[in-house]
Amino acid sequence: MASMMGLAASLVLGVGVSPASGQGRLIRIDGSSTVYPVTEAVAEEFQDANQGMRVTVGVSGTGGGFKKFCRGEIDIANASRPIMAEEMKAAKANGVEYIELPICFDALTVVVNKTNTWAETITVAELKKMWEPGAQGKVTRWNQINPRWPDAPLTLYGAGSDSGTFDYFTEAVCGKAKASRGDYTASEDDNVLVRGVDGDKNAIGYFGYAYFAEHKDKLKAVKIDDGKGGGAVEPNPESVIKGKYNPLSRPLFIYVNKKAAESRPEVKKFVEYYLENAASLAEEVKYVALPQAAYKMARERWNKLDTGTVFGGKPEVGLTIEQLLTRETVDAVKDAAKPEEKK
Amino acid sequence: MLDTARMVRKAKLEDRVFAVVGVVCICIVLGVLAALLGRLAVQGLSRIDWAFLTSFPSRHADKSGILSPLVGSLLVMLVTSLTAIPLGVAAGIYLEEYAKKNRLTGLIEINITNLAGVPSIVYGLMALGLFVYTFRFERSVLSGGLTLAFLILPIVIVATRESLRAIPQNMREAAYALGATRWQVVRHHLLPYSAGGISTGVIIGISRAIGETAPLVTIGALTYIRFLPPYPGQIVESAEGVIRHAGPLDWVWSPFTVLPIQMFNWVSRPGDRFLENAAATGVVLLAVTLTLNAGAIWFRARMRRRIKW
């Protein structure tokens, strides 16, 4: 009964009490499920190394994370794509400034069944033929893609439409984010896709490299030819770092709230710890680390508290990491949004 | 002429057929349950040990534990019970014993019954707007507990009313005849007699609440937490850098995660090793639910023994 009264009292006082006051040094992170394993690993090590620091990591997806980030509810956003024009506007409206830091690479991996003998390599044009919206219901056999392939049914497994993986793959392959056929087995849970491709001789699917790396014994990765004369490239850490695995390798980011970074030593400490350990921890969770030089450049951007994005609010595919870090950052949407406003 | 012998034979046959159908149905239900539990146990049981219960989640599947989600689940349930039971029982008593039966109470009655069928995600959205943004409770144990309390409130109210209704009217009349006030009747007679039924309803509600994920995800329960809410008296450092002892209720403001969310997170991780953890978490969740149920059954049995009509 006494505790009930206490609870009732705290309920009544609730508005007056600052909820965060008893929570020590709390760092709030939310966002992409793709970036999550890396941030989780960093958070784990950071908290083990620093007593009294508390880090929470949520998984609301890149979009969900940015929503909270732009309202100033969280300190760091995990993002598997750059911030978009709409989100930049929301951040600006709420006075949220941010520092964009690339932390590692993910390589979207196209996989086939272990017993698939024909699809060793695939071109981006062939992938497009397979996945574009117009293929729905029409392209249903392997030999329709490439006459050298067998006359066997083509079963497709891919990311669900809410994931950043889906956005990036469709952008890179079909040329437009979210442009995809709909008649395939879609799941937000990549393990479902792994099991699907593993159990189906005629299957082809795509998901993040980490899931392939974890299931190398069950699946076969297809080499990707971007059709620009470089030949077919296998997804592996070397090809991704060298920028050869195109267009399916993508950088992953964290966005840090500038005010939090300046005013709260724990946030600063955490981000510094992140940049220092991102390379080794990313590799440990089967992601591809950036080259050392890139981390150095990221640290410089961080030390200067250089706010804004280098993307200008629109999706881009196939940027090299150097381009990413040497380009000027912008705080507001300039070129990207103007044409739309004129309409 | 009616052929009675044939009718009797037919009725007896129907009876036997129904019995067989009934047995088959119960076998299917139990079979599915056994298969689920068996699979969960086979996958997860070997993973459960003291270290699993007392370690924090980790990226290393074999070093991972469920300390923070387990404590989170229990604390959220504490807030939920402390809110839903008094509110629900009081509302049930009022509606059944005090309120006049008119169109307004009829309307309230229908609405409460309907509320029990509202999808839990709707409660999550309501709670996000109300607790997280309007009251500024943030994404805390308090918000989570209150959300689930509202979710199970209709169940508690309905159970309370039904167990009150089951008490013979002459018990009330006898008490009133001896000069008892309405509150004395409720306090000394109705509440003790209905406690068993009410606790059944409460436990059904709590069992539902403890497995809920959707509304908690909506209000922003987190996936990865490697610390526990501050216990009363724990030395904590505030955001402003002031070192002090945590107050008796500081834990209600703590961020939290719960067992089903942790389970879901592990199911979607690359690699099979996390699946074992997820199964083990499922076993623990079931064990917690069964313990709560067993406690309620014990309580109910005790209450019933004291009732002598």
Interface residues (C-beta under 8 A of the other chain):
Chain A: S3 M4 G6 L7 S10 L11 G14 V15 V17 P19 A20 S21 G22 Q23 G24 R25 L26 R28 D30 S33 Y36 P37 E40 A41 A43 E44 Q47 G52 R54 V55 T56 V57 G58 V59 S60 K68 E188 D189 D190 N191 V194 A210 Y211 A213 E214 H215 R264 E284 V285 K286
Chain B: S58 R59 V79 L82 T83 P86 F135 R136 F137 E138 S140 L142 G220 L222 T223 Y224 I225 R226 F227 P230 V236 E237 S238 A239 A246 G247 P248 L249 D250 W251 V252 W253 S254 P255 N265 V267 S268 R269 P270 G271
